[in-house]
Amino acid sequence: MKELPLKKPIMAHNEKVHVLELREPTFDEIERIGFPFTINTEGSVRPDSSVMLKYLPILAGIPRSSAADMALIDIFKASMMILSFFTSSTETTSESDSSTLPTTGD
């Protein structure tokens, strides 16, 4: 779960919301909506705003109409948070977790 303090509060579910909590997308959501980026032949990532905007109300648990009322800067920041679910990893692999046998360098 990632928190986004909003520059401009919104109304959602009859409450004023000052902070959005964005959860990670599920497999089923990714299957239905797709990845929020494309990768070109050179390997660079190009964000896809139309896909990120589809994820926003779902991952924040708010109605689409509430997402549409968000300040532009809040939409941008939320979109970057959504993209980060797909592009950054907090997991690290240790040598003991590796399936590759260590070598001696000989």
Backbone hydrogen bonds, N-H to C=O, Kabsch-Sander energy under -0.5 kcal/mol:
donor,donor_aa,acceptor,acceptor_aa,energy
2,K,22,L,-2.9
4,L,20,L,-2.8
6,L,18,H,-3.3
10,I,17,V,-1.8
12,A,10,I,-0.5
12,A,15,E,-2.8
15,E,12,A,-1.1
17,V,10,I,-3.8
17,V,15,E,-0.5
18,H,16,K,-0.5
20,L,4,L,-2.7
22,L,2,K,-3.4
22,L,20,L,-0.6
23,R,21,E,-0.5
23,R,59,L,-1.9
30,I,26,T,-2.3
31,E,27,F,-2.7
32,R,28,D,-2.1
33,I,29,E,-3.2
34,G,29,E,-0.5
34,G,30,I,-1.8
38,T,46,R,-2.2
40,N,44,S,-2.2
43,G,40,N,-2.0
46,R,38,T,-3.1
48,D,36,P,-2.5
49,S,47,P,-0.7
51,V,48,D,-0.6
52,M,48,D,-2.1
53,L,49,S,-2.5
54,K,50,S,-0.9
55,Y,51,V,-1.7
56,L,52,M,-1.8
58,I,54,K,-0.6
59,L,55,Y,-3.1
60,A,56,L,-1.8
61,G,57,P,-0.9
62,I,57,P,-1.9
66,S,63,P,-0.6
67,A,63,P,-1.9
68,A,64,R,-2.3
69,D,65,S,-0.7
69,D,66,S,-0.7
70,M,67,A,-1.4
75,I,71,A,-2.3
76,F,72,L,-2.5
77,K,73,I,-2.5
78,A,74,D,-2.5
79,S,75,I,-2.5
80,M,76,F,-2.2
81,M,77,K,-1.9
82,I,78,A,-2.5
83,L,79,S,-2.5
84,S,80,M,-1.9
85,F,81,M,-1.0
85,F,82,I,-0.9
86,F,82,I,-0.6
86,F,83,L,-1.2
87,T,83,L,-1.3
88,S,84,S,-1.9
94,S,92,T,-0.6
97,D,94,S,-1.1
98,S,94,S,-0.8
98,S,95,E,-0.8
